[in-house]
Amino acid sequence: MVIRQVNLETVCGITSKLPENDKPEVAFAGKSNVGKSSLINALMNRKSLARTSSQPGKTQTINFYNINDEMYLVDLPGYGYAKVPESEKAKWGRMIENYLHSSKQLRRVFLLIDIRHAPSENDRLMYDWIIHQGFDPILVATKLDKIKRSQIDKCIKVIREGLSVKPGTIIVPFSAETKQGRDEIWELMEEAENEARGNLLSR
């Protein structure tokens, strides 16, 4: 996709009402510090559209990015390692659950997993919750540039087994440094957009 314009259109906090968008949405979830902001910046060819930080838990809201006035990229709060009270983490969890459960335009969910490590308990809970909501998440194995090429297959296998993924689950190795995997993620996003438009035309 040629990105003509992208802007952060809506920011939803814990007490905010979710927007009633009329365009397809694709959501990105992942634990704190997994590289979600770096992925979003790489997808959009922007250096600081999504704020990156070495401090986990930077994203504490649901952020809706309008792309070309054609679709929304939805950045969900990071979960897991953030140094915040448990009560705050629980609120973030409810925000994510509420969005996945109630969005009428959500077409794809991408779940980011650090390729260097076996999935955490939080990763497994999030994967299972996404499945429970009726979505087949696409997994993005981030920080690809941090491992050797010879380790990739082994690390992908660890992710598959650690999450007990459904057969046919797509896993895209991704590096924000080299942009490997970027085009594949965009293809999957555009597929979701095209499917949504096809459904509208068939009504």
Buried (B, 14 or more C-beta within 10 A) or exposed (E): EEEEEBEEBBEBEBEEEBBEBEBBBBBBBBBBBBBBBBBBBBBBEEEEBBEBEEEBBBBBBBBBBBBEEEBBBBBBBBBBBBEBEEEEBEBBBEBBEBBBEEBEBBBBBBBBBBBBBBBBEBBBBBBEBBBEBEBEBBBBBBBBBEBEEEBBEEBBEBBBEBBEBEEEBBBBBBBBEEEBBBEBBEEBBBEBBEEBBEEEEEE
